[in-house]
Structures are given as structure tokens and as C-alpha cells.
Amino acid sequence: MTTGDAAVAAGTSHDRPPTHPKKAMPLLVVGSVGVVYGDIGTSPLYAMKESLLHVGGVPSAAEIIGIVSLLIWSLVIVVTVKYVIFVLQADNQGEGGALSLMALAQKAMAKRGLRHPNPTIMILGIMGAALFYGDAILTPAVSVLSAVEGLKVTTPGLDPYIVPIALAIIVALYAVQSFGTAKVAVFFGPIMVLWFVVLAVIGVSHIGDAPMILHALNPLEGLSFMTSHGVIGFTVLGSVFLAVTGAEALYADMGHFGKQPIRIAWLGFVGPALLLNYLGQGAFALSSPEALPNLFFLSAPETLRLPLVILATLATIIAGQAVITGAFSLTQQAIQLGLLPRLQIEHTSESEQGQIYLPTVNWLMLVGVVLLVLFFQTSSSLAAAYGIAVTGTMIITSLLAIVVFAYGWGWGLGLAFAVVTPFLVIDGAFLAANLLKLADGGYLPLVIGGCIVALMVIWVRGVRLLNEKAQQQNLSLDAFIQAMENSQSVTRVAGTAMYLTSTPETVPSALLHNLKHNRVLHEKNVIVTIRTADIPYVPPAEQIEFTKLAPGFARIELHYGFLDEPNLIQALIRLREQGVKFDVMSTTFFVGRRRIKSATTRSEMPRWQSQLFIKMARHSYDAIDYYRIPANRVVELGTYVTL
């Protein structure tokens, strides 16, 4: 397939019931606790501490109660009401996440006869995905550092070794990714269940220290704190937001477990455990204000602090694993949707389709995390950079949800705006509060996200321009077929030739080059196009469209979802089972290899963009391997294209 053919046009949507693992509900609930809630579950390590420290000095009882109230009601409104009740309903065949919601919004627009694909929806999806990468780099850094810093409480002499220990854990975490996480993942659920039980027990054990902390259950306490503290109240809100980072995981990981287990886990276990822990930490802060710098670990009995540090470290490793896996899955979706060039994807499990490993993404993330730890040194410094990426993603989720609610569900814009606007206001307040930390490191996720947005936009634009050039320069396929039927000068050879192209209306450049240089045409010529639909999976029965164009010519269109794995040989086997005969041993696959050059004269893309696109195209993973084409049956024909 020619360079850029990964960015194929979106095909027709197909409806298929969600497919989730057929396991017992208790197992799914425990599994969701281990994978979905790793990030938000480690927030008690730093969210309360950072919020209280931002007040300055020793916070008063009213200030502590107000902050705990903000933490609790952030969990209730943002996590429970917005995500668990509303956003989880917006599933795309059971799948969630920024790109899945983008595809769902595009489908909703098409359903109403509006422009499809809509560029605004696409940009929002791209921004949501890009911000996730920023979050995915920050989460392991801040989580692991905050856990290892507990060693300063149990063993003060280890203080100089905190950063090296954290780096060793992080490097080991990324180093084992190539082996797959299926075997280790079975321990994630039980470990995180133990973690949340410990959080709840610690919380309950301290509420009695200062029962007045229960006033924090009144939302007016949090509102009073915000209105009476001016800019400080707004600054604290940026730290309070740390308690809900990871809420996007509820939606992004829906495809692994289903919405019901995720809801049961939150409402029946995770949410109450977090609420109790924040109440307990607040009561401990009221009774022992001197413990503020290490509030979480000092809240545990002295003899249990070292085991708590070990358990917290395991929990943060699991949180890091969750975002790494999420980044792999998101990248796979982005490649299939044509937002990124093809990258090498390795499968680490023979039975689980979702168990994938992307070496390029893995090592780039590791470099980013290590640099963050070396630069910021402490979790408190990193916390300043944390939050902006997540708030941005939450706002984008809200905006895309309006489109889905209004057009996909038939609510109408009025009702959709009425439901989502309160969440947008809260998200906007969190974003504004986090923007105050811009100079202290908050710029980092924006820089990371901005770079990824630029790469995606340049890739999409470059591929579109290449396809437009191909359509302008190449012959119409219908006219070519008619000319070949009447031609007496072309030699026909036995066998079947398959030509891969993203522009099936025109003659593939590989076919023209074969005819020009070899002066032959095969007895059977098949034009193959691979299209990606706006849904995660396309049922096998609907993946293949075979059209007889003329004697000796046919067209195959393969439709895949953005989580399906294209496999040309598998598709041909299924086609043969339907009665269309193909002998792979007598079939030659012609793949066009385009060498792209930057235009010396005026181009539709600025020179820096075209140069960047060319570099991305050159490092794109080989189409032969990506589409599972037998290498010994492939002929590559190259051509130069000016961009």
C-alpha cells in the first residue's frame, strides 16, 4: 500500500452489540478495580496534602473542612454524576475514550445528514487524544515518586535515594512491557482491592479524632471556602482536581469490562473508600496539623508504614501500567483512523486481542517520564504540571457528548446543553485553576499535547493532499478497464494480480508502472481498498465487499473498525469460502512505494510541515507486515511524488 494509505476514508457504520469478556460479574468488578481505578485510586497519596499546603501556613479548621468538602463533592459531581451516570452511556459498541467518542459524534452528525467527516469534531478528538498522551507521561512519574517518597517517613536516611529508586521502578515497568501484561494483570485486581480496603480502614480509624470533619459532607462548606479565599481558593481548586484525575479512565477502559462492572465497582466500593479516606485524612489534619507535609503516610500506625509504602508503590505501578496500556490502545485507534502513520504493533497474547505492545510508543514514553522525574525531583513539583491535560480532556469529552446526546440520542441541542453545561462550568473552573500553575510546570502537558496535535494534523493533511494528487494524476479506473478490453497490444499473463490503493476510483500507480515497464497485464486484476469505519469492530460478515467490474477486473473493499486488525490473507480466505476463488500461490500482490519529495516551488503545505510529513512517512511501519501480506508474494514498485 502506498505511503499514507493508513489514512483511508471512513466507511459505512455497522451496528453490532458490544462485546465484552464473558466472565462472571464479580470477576469483572474486581478486574475493573485493578485496571480502571489505578490512577484515581492513588490520588489520596498527594491530593489532600497538596490542597492543604496551598492554603499557606497552618490551615484553620474551617479551611480543612472546606477543602475536604471540595474533594468529596468533586468526586460526587465529576466522577459519579458526569462519568458514571451520563458519559458511560455514550458507548461506541461498548468502547469508550476520546477517539471512540469522536467517531460516535461523527456518526451522529452523519445520521442527521450533517457534514461528515466534520473537521471540528475531528480536531476535538485529536486534541483529546493528544492531551491523554500528556497525562500518560505525567501519571507514572507523579504516582511512583509520591509512593517512594513514603520512604522518607519510614527511613529518613534513604532521602537522597528517592529519585534513583523511583527511576529504577519506572525503567523496570517499561522494560517488561514487551513480555505482555496478561500474566501480571491477574494480580492487579486483588492488589487494588487491598489498597482500597486499606484506604477505607485508615480513613475510618481517624474520623473519630475530629468528628467535626463530617461537616465536610455539606457542599456549602466547600462553596464557603471558595468564596471567602479569593485567589487562594482558586489555586487550591487546582490541587483539589488531583482527586479526580483518572476519571477519564472510567470511560476509556469501558471496552475491557463493560459499563455495569465499572459502575458497581465505583458506587459500591471505590467511591466510598476514597470518601472515607479523605474524611479520615481531614480529621487527622485537624488533630495533628504538624503532619501536613507527609499526611498520608503519617496517618498509618508507625509499625505499618513500611508495608503501606510497599503497597502504595505497587498501586502506583498498576496506575502507571493502566495509562501505558491506554496509550498503546489509543495509538492503535489513531493509526486505524488515519491520524498517525503506521507503527509496529506486536501481540503479546495469543488469546487476548487487546494485549498489544508498541515499541516506539513505549520507549518514547519512558524517555519522557525519566526526564520529568529528573527535572522535577519531587511529587509536589510534578503536581503543579498535573491537571491541565486531564481538565482539557474532560472539557473535550463534554463538548463531544453534547453532539452525541443531541444528534445521536435525539435529545435536541436544548436538552443536551442543559444537561452538559453544568459539567462544562465545573470543568472550566478546574481548567482555569490549573492554568494558574502554568509557569510552575503546567505548560508541559500543553507542549506535549500541542506537539502531538501538530503531528496528527500534519499527517492527516499530508495524506489528504497525496490522495488528491493521485486522483488528479491517475487515470479513471472505468476508462482504463474499457481501454484494456479493446487493446490488442497488451500481453496477458496467467495468475492474479492484487493492487492495494486508497483511491479505488483511479488506476493504482503500481498497475500503471507494471504495465509500463513489464508490458503485461494479468488474467485477473483485483483492486483492493481498506477502509476504517466509525465503530470499533465490523462484523466479519460485513467486512468484505466484492464487486466484479469487467472480465479480468474486480474490486475488493475491506471494512474494519478502528480496533480491528487488518489481515488481507484472512479476508481472502473468507472470500474464498463465499465462492470467490483466489489461489494465493498464483497471486502476486503489487504494493506501490511512494518516495515523497518536498516541492521546490510553492506548495499547499509549508515546507516545515512537508519535511515533517516526509520523515513520518519514511518511518511508517511497512504495509506488507502491517496488513499481513505474504512477503514472498509481493512486488514493490516505486515512484516519486512531490508534496
C-alpha positions in Angstrom: 0.0 0.0 0.0 1.3 3.5 -0.8 2.6 5.7 1.9 -0.3 7.3 3.8 -2.8 4.6 2.9 -3.4 4.1 6.6 -5.4 7.3 6.4 -8.2 5.7 4.5 -11.7 7.1 4.2 -14.2 6.3 6.9 -16.6 3.6 5.7 -20.2 2.9 6.4 -21.1 2.4 10.0 -22.2 -1.0 11.1 -24.1 -1.7 14.3 -23.0 -4.6 16.4 -23.8 -5.3 20.1 -21.0 -4.6 22.5 -18.6 -7.5 23.0 -17.1 -7.8 26.5 -15.3 -10.7 28.1 -17.9 -13.3 29.2 -16.8 -13.6 32.8 -18.8 -13.6 36.0 -19.8 -10.2 37.2 -17.6 -10.4 40.4 -14.5 -11.1 38.4 -15.3 -8.1 36.0 -15.9 -5.9 39.0 -12.5 -6.9 40.6 -10.8 -6.6 37.3 -12.2 -3.0 36.8 -10.9 -2.1 40.3 -7.4 -3.2 39.2 -7.3 -1.5 35.8 -9.8 1.3 35.7 -9.3 2.9 39.1 -5.5 2.7 39.4 -4.9 6.4 38.7 -7.8 7.9 40.7 -7.1 5.3 43.5 -3.6 6.7 44.1 -4.8 10.3 44.3 -5.0 10.2 48.2 -1.2 10.0 48.2 -0.9 13.6 47.2 -4.3 15.3 46.5 -5.2 16.2 50.2 -1.6 17.1 51.1 -1.2 19.4 48.1 -4.6 21.1 48.6 -3.9 21.9 52.3 -0.3 23.1 51.6 -1.6 25.6 49.0 -3.5 27.4 51.7 -0.2 28.6 53.2 0.8 28.2 56.8 -1.2 26.1 59.1 -4.8 25.8 57.7 -7.7 26.5 60.1 -10.4 24.0 61.0 -12.8 25.8 58.7 -10.3 25.7 55.8 -9.6 21.9 56.3 -13.3 21.2 56.4 -13.9 23.3 53.3 -11.1 21.6 51.3 -12.3 18.1 52.3 -15.8 19.2 51.2 -14.4 20.3 47.8 -12.6 16.9 47.4 -15.7 14.9 48.3 -18.1 16.8 46.1 -15.6 16.9 43.2 -15.8 13.1 43.3 -19.6 13.1 43.5 -20.3 15.6 40.7 -17.4 14.9 38.3 -16.9 11.1 38.7 -20.3 9.8 39.9 -22.8 12.1 38.1 -20.9 13.1 34.9 -19.0 10.0 34.1 -20.7 7.1 35.9 -24.2 8.2 35.2 -24.0 10.1 31.9 -20.8 9.7 29.9 -20.7 5.9 30.3 -24.0 5.8 28.4 -22.2 7.1 25.3 -20.6 3.9 24.3 -19.5 3.0 20.8 -20.2 -0.7 20.6 -19.2 -0.8 24.2 -16.0 1.1 23.7 -15.1 4.5 25.2 -12.4 7.1 25.1 -11.6 10.3 23.2 -11.3 8.8 19.7 -14.2 6.4 20.2 -16.4 9.3 21.3 -15.1 11.3 18.3 -16.2 8.5 16.0 -19.6 8.3 17.7 -20.1 12.1 17.3 -19.1 11.8 13.6 -21.7 9.0 13.2 -24.3 11.2 15.0 -23.6 14.1 12.6 -23.9 11.8 9.6 -27.2 10.4 10.9 -28.7 13.9 10.8 -27.3 14.5 7.3 -24.7 17.0 8.5 -21.2 17.3 7.2 -19.2 14.0 7.6 -16.5 13.8 8.5 -16.8 17.1 10.4 -13.4 18.8 10.8 -14.4 20.4 14.1 -15.3 17.0 15.6 -12.0 15.6 14.3 -10.0 18.4 15.8 -11.7 17.9 19.2 -11.0 14.2 19.0 -7.3 14.8 18.1 -6.9 17.3 21.0 -8.5 14.8 23.4 -6.1 12.1 22.3 -3.1 14.3 22.4 -3.9 15.5 25.9 -4.2 11.9 27.0 -0.6 11.3 26.0 0.5 14.2 28.2 -1.4 12.7 31.1 0.0 9.2 30.3 3.6 10.6 30.7 2.8 12.5 33.9 0.9 9.8 35.7 3.7 7.2 36.2 6.1 10.0 37.2 4.0 11.7 39.9 2.4 8.4 41.2 5.6 6.4 41.6 7.5 9.4 43.1 4.7 10.1 45.6 4.7 6.5 46.8 8.5 6.1 47.0 8.7 9.4 49.0 7.0 7.5 51.8 10.4 6.0 52.5 11.4 9.5 53.9 8.9 8.8 56.7 9.9 5.2 57.5 13.6 5.5 56.7 14.8 9.2 56.6 18.3 8.1 55.6 17.0 7.0 52.2 16.0 10.5 51.3 18.9 11.0 48.8 18.0 7.8 47.0 14.3 8.5 46.4 14.8 9.7 42.8 17.1 6.8 41.8 14.7 4.2 43.4 11.7 5.8 41.6 13.7 5.8 38.3 14.6 2.1 38.7 11.0 1.2 39.2 9.9 3.2 36.2 12.5 1.8 33.9 11.6 -1.7 35.0 7.9 -1.0 34.4 8.6 0.0 30.8 11.2 -2.7 30.2 8.7 -5.5 30.9 6.1 -4.2 28.5 7.3 -6.3 25.6 6.6 -9.5 27.5 2.9 -8.6 27.9 0.9 -7.9 31.0 -1.7 -10.7 30.8 0.1 -12.9 33.5 0.8 -10.0 35.8 -2.6 -8.4 35.3 -4.4 -11.2 37.3 -2.8 -9.7 40.4 -3.9 -6.1 39.6 -7.4 -6.5 40.9 -6.7 -8.2 44.2 -3.8 -5.7 45.0 -6.0 -2.7 44.2 -8.9 -4.2 46.2 -6.5 -4.5 49.2 -5.3 -0.9 48.5 -8.9 0.5 48.7 -9.7 -1.6 51.8 -6.6 -0.1 53.5 -7.6 3.4 52.3 -11.0 2.9 53.9 -9.6 1.5 57.1 -7.1 4.3 57.6 -9.9 6.8 57.0 -12.3 5.3 59.4 -9.6 5.0 62.1 -9.1 8.8 62.1 -12.6 10.2 61.7 -13.1 9.8 65.4 -10.0 12.1 66.0 -12.2 15.0 64.9 -15.8 14.1 64.2 -16.5 17.7 63.1 -14.9 16.7 59.8 -18.3 15.2 58.9 -19.4 18.8 58.2 -17.5 18.4 55.0 -20.3 16.3 53.7 -22.2 19.6 53.3 -21.4 21.1 49.9 -21.9 24.6 51.3 -18.7 24.2 53.3 -16.7 23.9 50.1 -18.6 26.7 48.5 -17.9 28.9 51.5 -14.2 28.2 51.3 -14.1 29.1 47.6 -16.0 32.4 48.1 -14.1 33.5 51.2 -10.5 32.9 50.0 -10.3 34.7 46.7 -7.3 33.8 44.5 -6.1 31.3 47.1 -9.4 29.4 46.9 -9.0 29.2 43.2 -5.4 28.0 43.5 -6.5 25.3 45.9 -9.1 24.2 43.4 -6.3 23.3 41.1 -4.9 20.9 43.7 -8.4 19.6 44.6 -8.7 18.5 41.0 -5.9 16.0 41.6 -8.5 13.9 43.4 -10.4 13.3 40.1 -7.5 12.7 37.7 -8.1 9.3 36.3 -11.9 9.8 35.9 -11.4 9.6 32.1 -10.2 6.0 32.6 -13.8 5.0 33.6 -14.8 5.9 30.1 -11.6 4.9 28.2 -11.4 1.4 29.7 -15.1 0.7 29.3 -14.4 -1.7 26.4 -12.4 -4.1 28.7 -15.1 -4.6 31.3 -18.4 -3.1 30.3 -20.2 -0.2 31.9 -22.1 -2.2 34.6 -19.0 -3.7 36.4 -17.3 -0.2 36.3 -20.4 1.4 37.9 -20.8 -1.3 40.5 -17.1 -1.0 41.4 -17.3 2.8 41.8 -20.7 3.1 43.6 -20.2 0.1 45.9 -16.5 0.1 46.7 -14.0 2.5 45.2 -16.1 5.7 45.7 -16.9 5.0 49.4 -13.3 4.0 50.1 -12.0 7.3 48.7 -14.6 9.3 50.5 -13.8 7.7 53.9 -10.0 8.2 53.3 -10.4 11.9 52.5 -12.6 12.3 55.6 -10.0 10.5 57.7 -7.1 12.5 56.3 -9.1 15.7 57.1 -9.7 14.6 60.6 -6.1 13.6 61.1 -5.0 17.1 59.8 -7.4 18.7 62.3 -5.9 16.8 65.2 -2.3 16.7 64.0 -1.5 19.8 61.8 2.2 19.1 62.1 1.8 16.0 59.9 0.7 18.0 56.8 4.0 17.5 54.8 3.6 13.7 54.9 -0.1 13.5 55.8 -1.0 10.2 54.1 1.9 8.0 55.4 1.8 9.5 58.9 -1.9 8.7 59.1 -0.9 5.0 59.3 0.4 3.4 62.5 4.2 3.6 62.7 4.6 -0.2 62.5 2.6 -0.4 59.4 4.1 2.5 57.5 6.8 0.4 55.6 4.2 -2.1 54.4 2.0 0.8 53.4 4.9 2.3 51.3 5.3 -1.1 49.6 1.6 -1.4 48.9 1.4 2.2 47.7 4.3 1.6 45.3 2.5 -1.5 43.9 -0.6 0.6 43.5 1.2 3.3 41.6 2.9 0.8 39.4 -0.5 -0.5 38.5 -1.7 3.0 37.9 1.3 3.5 35.5 0.5 0.2 33.8 -3.1 1.4 33.2 -2.0 4.5 31.3 0.7 2.7 29.4 -1.8 0.2 28.1 -4.2 3.0 27.4 -1.6 4.8 25.3 -1.0 1.6 23.3 -4.7 1.2 22.7 -5.2 4.9 21.8 -2.3 4.7 19.3 -3.8 1.7 17.6 -7.1 3.5 17.2 -5.3 6.6 15.9 -3.4 4.6 13.3 -6.6 2.9 12.1 -8.5 6.2 12.0 -5.7 7.7 9.9 -4.4 10.1 12.5 -0.9 8.7 12.8 1.4 6.8 10.4 1.6 3.0 10.8 3.7 1.9 13.8 4.9 -1.6 14.7 2.3 -3.4 16.7 3.3 -6.6 18.5 0.7 -9.0 20.0 1.8 -10.3 23.4 -1.1 -12.8 23.9 -2.4 -15.5 21.6 -5.9 -15.4 23.1 -6.4 -11.7 24.1 -6.8 -9.4 21.1 -6.3 -6.2 23.2 -2.9 -7.3 24.6 -0.6 -5.3 22.3 2.8 -3.7 22.6 4.1 -0.7 20.5 7.9 -0.4 20.9 8.1 3.2 19.6 5.4 4.5 21.9 6.8 2.6 24.9 10.3 3.9 24.7 9.2 7.5 23.8 7.0 7.4 26.9 9.9 6.1 29.1 12.2 8.9 27.9 9.5 11.4 28.7 8.8 10.0 32.2 12.5 9.8 33.1 13.1 13.4 32.0 10.2 14.5 34.1 11.4 12.8 37.3 15.0 14.1 36.8 13.7 17.7 36.2 11.1 18.0 38.9 12.7 15.6 41.6 9.6 15.6 43.9 5.9 14.7 43.5 4.9 18.2 44.8 6.7 19.8 42.0 5.2 17.4 39.5 1.8 18.0 40.9 2.0 21.6 39.5 2.3 20.1 36.0 -0.5 17.6 36.6 -4.1 18.5 35.9 -4.2 20.7 32.8 -4.1 17.8 30.4 -6.9 16.0 32.3 -9.1 19.0 32.5 -8.7 19.7 28.8 -9.7 16.1 28.0 -12.7 16.4 30.3 -13.9 19.6 28.5 -13.5 17.9 25.1 -15.4 14.9 26.4 -18.2 17.3 27.5 -18.3 19.1 24.1 -18.4 15.8 22.1 -21.0 14.5 24.5 -23.3 17.4 23.5 -23.1 16.3 19.9 -23.8 12.6 20.8 -26.7 13.5 23.2 -28.3 16.0 20.8 -28.0 14.1 17.5 -27.1 10.5 18.3 -29.7 10.1 21.1 -32.2 12.6 19.7 -32.3 14.8 22.7 -32.0 18.0 20.7 -29.5 20.7 21.3 -31.5 22.4 24.1 -31.7 19.5 26.4 -28.2 18.4 25.6 -26.8 21.8 26.5 -29.0 22.0 29.7 -27.5 18.6 30.9 -23.9 19.2 29.9 -23.4 22.9 30.7 -23.2 22.5 34.5 -20.3 20.0 33.9 -18.7 22.3 31.5 -18.8 25.1 34.0 -17.1 22.9 36.6 -14.6 21.6 34.1 -13.9 25.2 33.1 -13.4 26.2 36.7 -10.9 23.4 37.2 -9.1 24.3 34.0 -8.8 28.0 35.0 -7.5 27.0 38.4 -4.9 24.7 36.8 -3.8 27.4 34.4 -2.6 29.4 37.4 0.1 26.6 37.6 1.2 27.2 34.0 4.5 28.7 34.9 5.3 26.1 37.6 5.2 23.2 35.1 1.7 23.3 33.8 3.0 24.2 30.4 4.5 20.7 30.0 1.3 18.7 29.1 0.2 21.6 26.8 3.6 21.4 25.0 3.4 17.6 24.7 -0.3 17.8 23.6 0.5 20.6 21.2 3.3 18.6 19.5 1.1 15.5 19.1 -1.8 17.6 17.7 0.6 19.1 15.2 1.9 15.7 14.2 -1.7 14.3 13.7 -2.9 17.4 11.8 0.2 17.4 9.5 -0.3 13.6 8.9 -4.0 13.9 8.1 -3.4 16.9 5.8 -0.4 15.3 4.0 -2.2 12.1 3.3 -5.2 14.1 2.0 -3.0 16.1 -0.4 -1.3 12.9 -1.6 -4.6 11.2 -2.3 -5.9 14.3 -4.1 -2.7 14.4 -6.3 -3.2 10.7 -7.0 -6.8 11.3 -8.1 -5.8 14.2 -10.3 -2.8 12.5 -11.9 -4.0 8.9 -12.3 -6.5 7.7 -14.9 -10.1 6.8 -14.2 -10.3 3.1 -13.4 -13.5 2.7 -15.5 -11.9 4.4 -18.5 -8.8 2.2 -18.1 -10.8 -1.0 -18.0 -12.6 -0.1 -21.1 -9.4 0.7 -22.9 -7.8 -2.6 -21.8 -10.8 -4.5 -23.1 -10.3 -3.1 -26.6 -6.5 -3.2 -26.5 -4.6 -5.8 -28.7 -1.1 -4.7 -27.7 -1.1 -5.8 -24.1 0.2 -9.2 -23.2 -1.9 -11.2 -20.8 -0.1 -13.5 -18.3 -1.6 -16.2 -16.1 -2.4 -15.6 -12.5 -4.0 -12.9 -10.3 -2.6 -9.5 -9.5 -3.8 -7.6 -6.5 -3.2 -3.9 -6.2 -3.6 -2.1 -2.9 -4.8 1.5 -3.1 -6.6 4.1 -1.0 -8.2 5.7 -4.2 -10.1 2.9 -5.9 -11.7 5.2 -8.4 -8.4 5.7 -10.2 -5.9 3.2 -11.6 -3.3 2.3 -8.9 0.1 3.7 -9.7 1.6 0.2 -9.2 -0.7 -1.2 -12.0 0.4 1.6 -14.4 4.1 1.0 -13.6 3.7 -2.7 -14.1 2.1 -2.1 -17.4 4.6 0.5 -18.5 7.8 -1.4 -17.6 6.8 -5.1 -17.9 4.2 -4.5 -20.7 1.9 -7.2 -19.2 -1.5 -7.5 -17.6 -2.6 -10.4 -15.5 -5.6 -12.5 -16.4 -7.2 -11.4 -13.2 -6.6 -7.9 -11.7 -8.1 -7.0 -8.3 -8.1 -3.5 -6.8 -8.0 -3.8 -3.0 -9.0 -0.9 -0.7 -9.0 -1.0 3.1 -11.4 1.4 4.8 -11.9 2.2 8.5 -15.4 2.7 9.9 -16.5 4.9 12.7 -17.0 2.0 15.1 -14.6 -0.3 17.0 -15.4 -3.5 15.2 -17.1 -4.5 11.9 -18.7 -8.0 12.0 -16.8 -10.5 9.8 -19.8 -10.9 7.5 -19.8 -7.2 6.7 -16.1 -6.7 6.3 -15.8 -7.8 2.7 -17.3 -6.3 -0.4 -16.5 -8.0 -3.7 -17.5 -6.3 -7.0 -17.0 -7.7 -10.5 -16.0 -4.8 -12.7 -15.4 -6.5 -16.0 -13.9 -9.7 -17.4 -10.4 -9.8 -15.8 -11.1 -6.9 -13.3 -12.7 -6.9 -9.8 -12.7 -4.7 -6.7 -12.4 -5.7 -3.1 -13.3 -3.3 -0.3 -12.4 -4.4 3.2 -14.1 -2.6 6.1 -12.5 -2.7 9.5 -13.4 -1.0 12.8 -10.7 1.2 14.5 -10.0 -1.7 16.9 -10.0 -4.4 14.3 -6.7 -5.7 12.9 -6.5 -5.7 9.1 -5.4 -9.1 7.7 -5.6 -9.4 3.9 -5.0 -13.1 3.7 -7.7 -13.9 6.3 -10.1 -11.7 4.3 -9.2 -13.6 1.1 -9.8 -17.0 2.8 -13.3 -15.8 3.9 -13.9 -14.6 0.4 -13.0 -18.0 -1.0 -15.4 -19.6 1.4 -18.1 -17.4 -0.1 -17.4 -18.8 -3.5 -15.0 -16.3 -4.9 -11.9 -18.3 -5.9 -8.4 -17.0 -5.2 -5.3 -19.1 -5.2 -2.7 -17.3 -3.0 0.1 -19.3 -4.6 -0.7 -17.9 -8.0 -1.5 -14.4 -6.8 1.0 -11.5 -6.8 0.5 -8.5 -4.5 1.7 -5.3 -6.0 2.5 -2.6 -3.5 3.2 1.0 -4.5 6.2 2.5 -2.7 5.9 6.3 -3.0 9.1 8.3 -2.4 7.9 11.7 -1.3 9.8 14.9 -2.1 9.2 18.4 -0.9 8.2 20.8 -3.6 10.8 23.4 -4.6 8.1 25.8 -5.8 5.0 26.9 -3.9 3.2 24.0 -2.1 -0.1 23.7 -0.3 1.9 22.7 2.8 4.5 24.9 4.4 8.0 23.5 3.8 8.5 22.6 7.5 5.2 20.7 7.5 6.0 18.8 4.3 9.5 17.9 5.7 8.0 16.6 8.9 5.4 14.6 7.0 8.1 13.1 4.8 10.0 12.0 7.9 6.9 10.5 9.4 6.1 8.7 6.2 9.6 7.2 5.9 9.4 5.8 9.4 5.9 4.4 8.8 5.8 0.6 9.5 5.9 -1.5 6.4 2.5 -2.0 4.8 3.4 -5.6 4.0 3.8 -6.6 7.6 1.0 -4.3 8.9 -1.6 -5.8 6.6 -0.2 -9.4 7.0 0.6 -9.8 3.3 2.9 -12.8 2.4 6.3 -11.2 1.7 7.2 -13.9 -0.8 4.2 -12.9 -3.0 4.9 -9.2 -3.0 6.3 -7.0 -5.8 7.1 -3.4 -4.9 7.0 -0.6 -7.5 8.4 2.8 -6.5 7.6 6.3 -7.7 8.4 9.8 -6.8 5.6 12.2 -5.6 6.1 15.9 -4.9 4.3 17.4 -2.0 
